[in-house]
Amino acid sequence: MCVSGDNGHTWEVVGQLQPPTEKGPCTIPFGDIVINGEELICSIYHGDNRTWNQSWVLRSKDGGRTWGDRSLIDGDNHDETSLLITDSGRLLAALRLLQSAVPENASSAERQSAPLVLYTSDDQGRTWEPQQYLSLPGQVPAHLLQLADGTILLTYGSRIWECRGVVGRISQDDAQTWSRPFTLVAGFMPGSDHGYPSSVQLEGGDIVTAYYCSASPWYQRYHMGVLRWHLDMIKTVLSA
């Protein structure tokens, strides 16, 4: 664990993250650290070198120097988890399922990855309830962001044959319902390693979404790409 007091120019190593249980030696943080008042909350997934199947949240009350006070989101068949605290105080978690049922005609790539599932908590992440699937098999993992107008933006990688790229959905009712999916960037080459988007909103309202890809028509080596776009572009598409 490292902390910085000067906006990332220098860093201090402050310790190691301890596993939440004795199940396996490996604990991996994932996604944004969210701020809940004076408390920081991060998601981790935990297991052994072959099975990542427990998704937890950990808390820090000293600026990230120590972490504990754990809560289990789901202890079976989940790993990479994106967290978001909404303006209403609700805590969202978009979890990557490791295995799930897939259609008989699914491609080998689709069979390698299950979909995203949304969990919510109304008690600061102490207890969690599964709500709904957010994507198709092969479309993982997620990033969650609440925009200035209250819209919640979900982005995720897509490795299904029909759309190899980055996909998004929006919710305008605190994650109760979601728009149909829309494509932000596509055309990545077959067999490419790609996805893991992360988005921020700029002061003027534009959104910048970053992703990585190993092979696209415009650059056939590992690279990070960024897309600058605006929510009105998507609303126009969704209302068509």
Secondary structure, DSSP 8 states (H G I E B T S, - for coil): -EE-SSTTSS-EE------SSSS-SEEEEEEEEEEETTEEEEEEEEE-SS-EEEEEEEEESSTTSS-EEEEEEESSSEEEEEEEE-TTS-EEEEEEES-----TT--HHHHT---EEEEEESSTTSS-EEEEE-S-TT---EEEEE-TTS-EEEEEEEEETTEEEEEEEEESSTTSS----EEEE----TT--EEEEEEEE-TTS-EEEEEEES-BTTB-SSEEEEEEE-HHHHHHHHH-
